[in-house]
């Protein structure tokens, strides 16, 4: 029998996950910037959420190093250090190698229409020369691969690393507009389609090396969006 208490607990968990998802998405899309203050009342209003649920969501994001909470001061989007940036990319090499190794040629064949659609969207985003659109498209490629591998533990670790990578890119990327990585993505798909696991792994590692090489110690130049605007849509 499902009790009213268990229903309430389930509802709370769903709401906390919704709030965490909205904040993580806004950070990953660079709508919320590293160091930007996260005012609970504004999140409550923007997401039509319960304040207790917002507090729980922020606490969980802090455990994932996506948000920083200081007692009696509030919460901010985390600002990864240069050392943390290196460690995140080292972890990505391990995790994304595992993801690539879990993708067979049959999976590529089964998901081919999705892959083709994404590659077209990626090219279109690059042609816009819009930094946010390009980063979003390039990030979605890696998330698509993670989903294809089907390993839920790897996916959970990957999702956390990707949000933290978004903060790192916002802080440390050398170019205002990312250099085109579409060809590297295409080479990776070609290797996976042929079943050449060794080549696919090599391409992925080289690709991540390239991404890390674009990072330098700097501050974000983009103007912060208001919380209600960042969390909209």
C-alpha positions as CSV (number, residue, x, y, z in Angstrom):
1,X,0.0,0.0,0.0
2,X,1.3,3.4,-0.9
3,X,1.0,5.7,2.1
4,X,0.5,9.5,2.0
5,X,4.0,9.8,3.5
6,X,5.6,7.8,0.7
7,X,3.7,9.8,-1.9
8,X,5.0,13.1,-0.3
9,X,8.5,11.7,-0.3
10,X,8.3,10.7,-4.0
11,X,6.9,14.1,-4.9
12,X,9.7,15.8,-3.0
13,X,12.4,13.7,-4.8
14,X,10.8,14.5,-8.1
15,X,10.7,18.2,-7.4
16,X,14.3,18.2,-6.2
17,X,15.4,16.4,-9.3
18,X,13.5,18.9,-11.5
19,X,15.2,21.9,-9.8
20,X,18.6,20.3,-10.0
21,X,18.0,19.5,-13.7
22,X,16.9,23.1,-14.4
23,X,19.9,24.6,-12.6
24,X,22.4,22.1,-14.2
25,X,21.0,22.7,-17.7
26,X,21.3,26.5,-17.2
27,X,24.9,26.1,-16.1
28,X,25.7,23.7,-18.9
29,X,24.2,26.1,-21.4
30,X,26.3,29.0,-19.9
31,X,23.1,30.9,-18.9
32,X,24.4,30.9,-15.4
33,X,28.0,31.9,-15.0
34,X,30.8,30.7,-12.6
35,X,30.5,32.7,-9.4
36,X,27.0,33.9,-10.1
37,X,24.9,34.1,-6.9
38,X,22.0,31.7,-6.7
39,X,19.3,33.5,-4.7
40,X,16.8,31.0,-3.3
41,X,13.8,33.3,-3.6
42,X,14.5,34.0,-7.2
43,X,14.8,30.2,-8.0
44,X,11.5,29.6,-6.1
45,X,9.8,32.2,-8.3
46,X,11.4,31.2,-11.6
47,X,10.7,27.5,-11.2
48,X,7.4,27.8,-9.2
49,X,9.1,25.6,-6.5
50,X,9.0,25.0,-2.8
51,X,11.8,26.8,-0.9
52,X,12.7,23.6,1.1
53,X,13.0,21.7,-2.2
54,X,15.3,24.5,-3.6
55,X,17.5,24.3,-0.5
56,X,17.8,20.5,-0.9
57,X,18.6,20.8,-4.6
58,X,21.3,23.3,-3.9
59,X,22.8,21.1,-1.2
60,X,22.9,18.2,-3.6
61,X,24.5,20.2,-6.3
62,X,27.1,21.4,-3.8
63,X,28.0,17.7,-3.1
64,X,28.6,17.4,-6.8
65,X,30.8,20.5,-6.8
66,X,28.5,22.3,-9.2
67,X,27.4,24.8,-6.5
68,X,29.3,26.4,-3.6
69,X,27.4,27.1,-0.4
70,X,28.8,29.3,2.3
71,X,27.0,29.4,5.7
72,X,25.1,32.6,6.3
73,X,26.2,33.9,2.9
74,X,24.2,31.8,0.4
75,X,25.0,29.8,-2.7
76,X,27.0,30.5,-5.9
77,X,27.7,28.7,-9.1
78,X,31.1,27.1,-8.5
79,X,34.3,28.5,-9.9
80,X,36.6,25.6,-10.6
81,X,40.3,26.2,-10.0
82,X,42.9,25.6,-12.7
83,X,43.9,22.4,-10.9
84,X,40.3,21.2,-10.8
85,X,40.0,21.9,-14.5
86,X,43.0,19.5,-15.2
87,X,41.5,16.9,-12.9
88,X,38.1,17.1,-14.6
89,X,39.6,16.5,-18.0
90,X,41.7,13.7,-16.7
91,X,38.5,12.1,-15.4
92,X,36.7,12.7,-18.7
93,X,39.4,10.8,-20.5
94,X,38.8,7.8,-18.3
95,X,35.0,8.0,-18.4
96,X,34.6,8.8,-22.1
97,X,37.1,6.1,-23.0
98,X,34.7,3.7,-21.3
99,X,31.8,5.2,-23.1
100,X,33.4,4.8,-26.5
101,X,34.4,1.2,-25.7
102,X,30.7,0.4,-24.9
103,X,29.4,1.5,-28.3
104,X,29.3,-1.3,-31.0
105,X,28.8,-0.9,-34.7
106,X,25.3,-2.3,-34.3
107,X,24.4,0.5,-31.9
108,X,25.7,3.1,-34.4
109,X,23.6,1.5,-37.1
110,X,20.5,1.4,-34.9
111,X,20.9,5.1,-34.0
112,X,22.1,6.3,-37.3
113,X,19.2,8.7,-38.1
114,X,19.7,10.3,-34.7
115,X,23.5,10.7,-35.4
116,X,23.0,12.2,-38.8
117,X,20.4,14.7,-37.5
118,X,22.8,15.7,-34.7
119,X,25.7,16.2,-37.1
120,X,23.6,18.4,-39.3
121,X,22.5,20.5,-36.3
122,X,26.1,20.7,-35.2
123,X,27.3,22.1,-38.5
124,X,24.4,24.6,-38.5
125,X,25.3,25.8,-35.0
126,X,29.0,26.2,-36.0
127,X,27.9,28.3,-39.1
128,X,26.0,30.7,-36.8
129,X,29.3,31.6,-35.0
130,X,27.2,31.9,-31.8
131,X,29.3,30.7,-28.8
132,X,26.4,29.4,-26.8
133,X,24.8,27.5,-29.7
134,X,28.1,26.0,-30.7
135,X,29.0,24.8,-27.1
136,X,25.5,23.4,-26.7
137,X,25.7,21.4,-29.9
138,X,29.2,20.1,-29.2
139,X,28.2,19.1,-25.7
140,X,25.1,17.3,-27.0
141,X,27.4,15.1,-29.1
142,X,29.2,13.8,-26.1
143,X,25.9,13.3,-24.2
144,X,24.5,11.3,-27.2
145,X,27.5,9.0,-27.1
146,X,27.0,8.5,-23.4
147,X,23.4,7.6,-23.9
148,X,24.4,5.1,-26.6
149,X,26.7,3.2,-24.4
150,X,23.8,2.3,-22.0
151,X,25.9,2.1,-18.9
152,X,23.9,4.1,-16.3
153,X,26.8,4.4,-13.8
154,X,29.1,5.9,-16.5
155,X,26.3,8.2,-17.6
156,X,25.8,9.5,-14.1
157,X,29.5,10.3,-13.7
158,X,29.6,11.7,-17.2
159,X,26.7,14.1,-16.6
160,X,28.4,15.5,-13.5
161,X,31.7,16.0,-15.3
162,X,30.0,17.7,-18.2
163,X,28.3,20.3,-16.1
164,X,31.7,21.0,-14.3
165,X,33.3,21.1,-17.8
166,X,30.9,23.8,-18.8
167,X,32.0,25.9,-15.8
168,X,35.6,25.3,-16.8
169,X,35.0,26.3,-20.4
170,X,33.2,29.5,-19.3
171,X,36.2,30.4,-17.1
172,X,39.2,29.3,-19.1
173,X,38.5,28.8,-22.8
174,X,41.0,30.8,-24.9
175,X,38.6,31.7,-27.7
176,X,35.3,33.5,-27.5
177,X,34.0,31.1,-30.1
178,X,35.2,27.5,-29.8
179,X,37.4,26.3,-32.6
180,X,35.5,23.8,-34.8
181,X,35.6,20.3,-33.5
182,X,33.1,18.9,-35.9
183,X,35.7,17.0,-37.9
184,X,36.9,15.3,-34.8
185,X,33.4,14.2,-34.0
186,X,32.9,12.9,-37.5
187,X,36.2,10.9,-37.3
188,X,35.0,9.4,-34.0
189,X,31.7,8.3,-35.6
190,X,33.5,6.9,-38.6
191,X,35.7,4.8,-36.4
192,X,32.8,3.5,-34.3
193,X,30.8,2.7,-37.4
194,X,33.7,0.6,-38.7
195,X,34.1,-1.2,-35.3
196,X,37.6,0.1,-34.9
197,X,37.6,0.4,-31.1
198,X,41.3,1.3,-30.9
199,X,41.0,4.1,-33.4
200,X,37.8,5.4,-31.8
201,X,39.5,5.5,-28.4
202,X,42.5,7.3,-29.8
203,X,40.3,9.9,-31.5
204,X,38.4,10.5,-28.3
205,X,41.5,11.0,-26.2
206,X,43.1,13.3,-28.8
207,X,39.8,15.2,-29.0
208,X,39.8,15.7,-25.2
209,X,43.4,16.7,-25.3
210,X,42.5,19.3,-27.9
211,X,39.7,20.7,-25.7
212,X,42.0,21.0,-22.7
213,X,44.7,22.7,-24.8
214,X,42.2,25.5,-25.6
215,X,42.0,26.4,-21.9
216,X,43.9,29.2,-20.3
217,X,43.5,31.0,-17.0
218,X,41.0,33.8,-17.6
219,X,37.7,35.2,-16.5
220,X,34.4,34.9,-18.4
221,X,33.6,38.0,-20.5
222,X,29.9,37.2,-21.0
223,X,27.3,39.2,-19.2
224,X,25.4,37.4,-16.5
225,X,21.7,36.7,-17.1
226,X,19.2,37.2,-14.3
227,X,18.2,33.9,-12.6
228,X,14.6,34.0,-13.8
229,X,15.8,34.5,-17.4
230,X,18.4,31.8,-17.2
231,X,16.0,29.2,-15.9
232,X,13.3,30.1,-18.4
233,X,12.7,27.3,-21.0
